[in-house]
Amino acid sequence: MSDAGTIELLVLVLVLIANRTLVHALRAPALFWAFQALVMGLAGWFAWHGVTGLEGYGVVRWLVPGLLVFHAVQNVVVRQGGKKL
């Protein structure tokens, strides 16, 4: 895997960790929606470009963005007082 692929995976892991730990502490609506925009932008990036170094695995191109969109939807549900999906 190239350095770009390693950086992409590191960014993905950091965003998922932040999603799990920090998103619940984001009380200000602007910060919450900015983070949601980051997650959705990253989902779009991975859907369009895929993960560098993993081009041979077509499922990765849709699984990673799907995971990010799932987390974004879950964040909105939890923010509105619902339970985690």
One Martini backbone bead per residue (centre of mass of N, CA, C, O) as a GRO file, in nm:
protein
   85
    1MET     BB    1   0.099   0.034   0.020
    2SER     BB    2   0.074   0.352   0.006
    3ASP     BB    3   0.097   0.654   0.154
    4ALA     BB    4  -0.187   0.749   0.073
    5GLY     BB    5  -0.338   0.504   0.189
    6THR     BB    6  -0.246   0.542   0.480
    7ILE     BB    7  -0.366   0.823   0.519
    8GLU     BB    8  -0.658   0.752   0.458
    9LEU     BB    9  -0.689   0.541   0.685
   10LEU     BB   10  -0.617   0.733   0.916
   11VAL     BB   11  -0.847   0.931   0.871
   12LEU     BB   12  -1.073   0.729   0.904
   13VAL     BB   13  -1.006   0.643   1.193
   14LEU     BB   14  -1.020   0.926   1.322
   15VAL     BB   15  -1.316   0.982   1.250
   16LEU     BB   16  -1.436   0.733   1.397
   17ILE     BB   17  -1.332   0.812   1.674
   18ALA     BB   18  -1.466   1.090   1.687
   19ASN     BB   19  -1.752   0.981   1.651
   20ARG     BB   20  -1.747   0.806   1.918
   21THR     BB   21  -1.641   1.049   2.125
   22LEU     BB   22  -1.717   1.364   2.029
   23VAL     BB   23  -2.011   1.402   1.913
   24HIS     BB   24  -2.158   1.411   2.200
   25ALA     BB   25  -2.001   1.692   2.285
   26LEU     BB   26  -2.149   1.850   2.053
   27ARG     BB   27  -2.359   2.111   2.126
   28ALA     BB   28  -2.301   2.280   1.899
   29PRO     BB   29  -2.447   2.298   1.598
   30ALA     BB   30  -2.207   2.386   1.419
   31LEU     BB   31  -2.014   2.155   1.499
   32PHE     BB   32  -2.191   1.918   1.427
   33TRP     BB   33  -2.239   1.996   1.120
   34ALA     BB   34  -1.941   2.006   1.046
   35PHE     BB   35  -1.886   1.709   1.105
   36GLN     BB   36  -2.099   1.598   0.911
   37ALA     BB   37  -1.970   1.720   0.659
   38LEU     BB   38  -1.708   1.566   0.683
   39VAL     BB   39  -1.826   1.281   0.664
   40MET     BB   40  -1.970   1.321   0.387
   41GLY     BB   41  -1.719   1.409   0.230
   42LEU     BB   42  -1.562   1.148   0.280
   43ALA     BB   43  -1.767   0.962   0.147
   44GLY     BB   44  -1.743   1.092  -0.132
   45TRP     BB   45  -1.445   1.044  -0.174
   46PHE     BB   46  -1.454   0.728  -0.152
   47ALA     BB   47  -1.665   0.688  -0.379
   48TRP     BB   48  -1.491   0.823  -0.606
   49HIS     BB   49  -1.176   0.711  -0.533
   50GLY     BB   50  -1.128   0.545  -0.308
   51VAL     BB   51  -0.873   0.334  -0.190
   52THR     BB   52  -0.558   0.350  -0.178
   53GLY     BB   53  -0.453   0.015  -0.270
   54LEU     BB   54  -0.782  -0.099  -0.298
   55GLU     BB   55  -0.890  -0.132  -0.603
   56GLY     BB   56  -0.937  -0.456  -0.617
   57TYR     BB   57  -1.173  -0.381  -0.402
   58GLY     BB   58  -1.491  -0.295  -0.471
   59VAL     BB   59  -1.632  -0.299  -0.188
   60VAL     BB   60  -1.473  -0.062  -0.058
   61ARG     BB   61  -1.603   0.171  -0.228
   62TRP     BB   62  -1.891   0.115  -0.056
   63LEU     BB   63  -1.840   0.049   0.244
   64VAL     BB   64  -1.710   0.306   0.353
   65PRO     BB   65  -1.934   0.511   0.281
   66GLY     BB   66  -2.159   0.354   0.425
   67LEU     BB   67  -2.041   0.383   0.708
   68LEU     BB   68  -2.044   0.694   0.718
   69VAL     BB   69  -2.346   0.734   0.668
   70PHE     BB   70  -2.444   0.574   0.908
   71HIS     BB   71  -2.311   0.760   1.122
   72ALA     BB   72  -2.457   1.019   1.043
   73VAL     BB   73  -2.743   0.918   1.096
   74GLN     BB   74  -2.696   0.834   1.389
   75ASN     BB   75  -2.627   1.114   1.496
   76VAL     BB   76  -2.904   1.242   1.440
   77VAL     BB   77  -3.077   1.049   1.606
   78VAL     BB   78  -2.934   1.099   1.878
   79ARG     BB   79  -2.973   1.411   1.881
   80GLN     BB   80  -3.304   1.362   1.879
   81GLY     BB   81  -3.328   1.113   2.113
   82GLY     BB   82  -3.238   0.853   2.015
   83LYS     BB   83  -3.128   0.552   1.933
   84LYS     BB   84  -2.912   0.344   1.846
   85LEU     BB   85  -2.877   0.136   1.556
   0.00000   0.00000   0.00000
